[in-house]
Amino acid sequence: MSRGSQTATPVALVTGAGRGIGRATAEAFAGEGYRVVLAELQPVLGRRAARALTRRGTDALFIETDVADPRSVELMARLVRSRLGRIDCVVNNAGVLDPGPLVRLRVEALERMLAVNLAGPLLVTRSLLPAMLRRHAGAIVNVASLLGKFGAADYVTYCASKFGVVGFTEALADELSGTGIRTWAVCPGQVDTPLAWKTGVSAEERKGLIRPETVAQVIVDLVAGRRKERSGAAIDVTR
């Protein structure tokens, strides 16, 4: 691929892209012809996912990224700008979960959930948004949860973080009105990922969980315009 054609090819960045919804979303964008940046904290998972995409002919770049660390996020953004020259879509997917009653939750676990699930999308979006604003185009998809719309016992902090993501999405859409940049929150129910397994689902119950590929398809359809939803909407994914 020539330098000119590379510059014209759209770029999607997915956080937490090493497994689960993130990896499925990276693969879905690859199938749409995007160059893909896999922003992943765990190098083994990130490199493995990037190699798999490269073998399929996708221009894939793994960048080790801790979305809760402003310095790590800024380094990631600089690498995207210098190596790829553009960003067309950001998918804020990275998330952590530590369930249990609030009074028993370790302060470190509480702080990490808020840092990754809520501060992470804010930091990543803030770092990459200027490039989109210069082009007057782009899309931002924040992976929230149905638990960003209603509260549940043993998930107090997780709910707080995901409610925040839904609010962040709605406010950001208002702020970006007229810029050509669209944003949505995607709110899945329980998805068959390591995150959901921490809730203690049985092997039988896993059969009824949402597939990561289902969520990924909703994300790609929103960005591609095949699914018509107003910017700022929080879209449920239940099957």
N, C-alpha and C positions, 0 to 999 in steps of 0.2 A: 504494500500500500504506500503510495506517495505521500509526501508531507502535506501537500494540498488536500488530498482526499482525506487524510487523517484529521486535518483541521475542520473539515466539513462534517465529519461523522460525529453524531451526538454522543455525549458522555453522561453516564449515570453513575452516581456514587451511592453505595449502600453501606450503612454502618451495621456492625454485627453480622457481616456477610459470610462468616465461616460455616454456619450451619442453620438449620431451621428455616424460618421465614426469610431471613437475610440471604441465605445461599439460594433458596428457590427464587427470590426476587432478582438476584444477580443473574441467574440462569435465564430467567424470563426476559430481562432486558437484552441479554446476549442474543436471544432468539429473535429480538426485534431489530438487530443490527447495531446496537449501541456498543461503544467502548465502555468498559465497566471498571470502576474503581471499587475494590473491596477493602473497606476500612474496618479492620478487625483487631481486637486486642490480643487474641491468641495466635501467635505466629504459625504454629503447626496447622491450625484450621484454615487460616487465611491463605497460606501458601498452597495448601492442598486444593482449596476451592479455585484459586487463580490458575493453577496448573491444569485443572480439569477444563476450565473455560478455554485456556490457550490451546489445548489439544483439539478443541472443537473449532478452532480458527478465530476465536474472539480475541480482540486486543484487551487483555485484562491486566490490571495493576493492583497488587496487594500493597497496602500501606498499614503498618502496625499503628493502631490508633486507640488511645483511651479517651473516649468522648467526654469523660468527666474531668479531664486534665486540659485546661486552656492552652498550655504550651504544646501538648501533643496534637491538639486540634489545629492550632495555627500552623504547625509544621506540616500536617497533612494538607492543609489548604494551599500552602506554598508549593508543595510537590505537585498537586493537581494543576496549579496555574503554570508551573514551569515545564512540566512534562506533557501535559495534554492541551493546555492553552484555552480551555473552555470548560464549562459545566452547564449541563442542560437539565439535569434532574438530581435531586437529593432525596434519598429515602432514609429517614431517621428511624432505624429499626432496633438498634442495640438496646437491650433491656435486661434487668436482673430482677429476681424475685426471691424473697425470703419470707415465707408465710409464717403466721403464728400470732397469738394475742399481742397487742401493742405493749403491754406491761412486761412481757417476756422477751420482746425483741431487743437484740443487742443494739446499742446506739450506733455502732459501726455499720450494722446491716441497714438501719434506718437511713443513715447518711449516704450510704452507697446507692440505695434505691433512688433517693431523690437526686443524687448527683448524676447517675447514669440515665435514668428514665426521664427526668425533667430538665435538669441543667444541660445534659448532653445534647438534646435537640436544639436548645437555644444557642449553645456555643457553636455547634456545627453549622447551623443555619446562618448565624451571624458571620462566620468566617467565609462562607461561600456565596452569600447573597450579593455582595458588591459586583461579582463577575456576572451574575444574572441581570442585575440592574443596568449594567453597561450595555447589555445586549437587548434589554427590554423583552426578555423571554425566559421561560423556565418553569419548572414545576417542583414543588416540595411536598412530599408525602410523609406524614408522621404516623408511625404505627402506635396506636393507642391500645384500647381494649374495651370490651363491653364493661369492664370494671372501671372504665373512665366515664361511665354514665350512671352507674348505680353502685352503692356501697355494699360490701360483704364483710362479715366477721372474719378475722384472721388475715385480712388483706388491707388493713387500714392505710398503711404507708403506701403500698402499691396502688391502691385506689386513689390516694391523694396525688401521687405522681401522674397517673393516667388522666385523672380529671384535669390536672394542670396542662397536659399535652393537648387535650381537646380545647381548652380555653386559649392556649397559646396559638393553636391553629386558627381559631375564629378571629382572634385579635390580629394575627399576622395577615390574614386575608383582607381585613379592613385596611390595615396599614399599606398593603401592596395594591390596593385598588387603583386601576389605571396604569399599572406598570407593565402589564403583560405577563406577570408571574402569577401562577395559580398555586393554591395549596389546599390540601385535604388531610383529614385524620381518618385512618382506617381502624375500625374497632372490631377485631375478631373476638369470637368466643374462645373456648379452649381449643388450642391447636396442638397437633401431635408433634411436640418439640421437647427438648430437654427441660425447658422452662416449665411446661405443663406437668412433666413427669414428677417434678418436685412437690406437686400437690398430692401425690399418693394415688394417682389413677391406676387401676388394675389393668392387666393385659387385655381383659375383655372390654373394659371401658375405653381403652385406646382405640378400639375399632370404630367408635362413634365420634371420635374427635375430628376436627377440621384438618384437612391436609395443608401443609405449608404452601403447596403449589396453588391452592385455591385462593389464598390471600395474595400471593404474588401476582396472580392473574388479574385480580381486582386492581392492584396498584398499577400494573402496566396498562390496563384498559383505561384508567383514569388519565394517566399521562398522555396516552395516545389519542384521547378524545373519543374513544369508542363507548365510554360510559359517561353520560352527561350528568354532572353534579355541580352545583354552585361552588365556587371557591370558598373555602372555610367550612364546608360541610363535614360532618363526622359520620362516616358510612359504616353500618354494621355488616359484619361478615359472619354468618351463622351456619352455613353449610357449603 
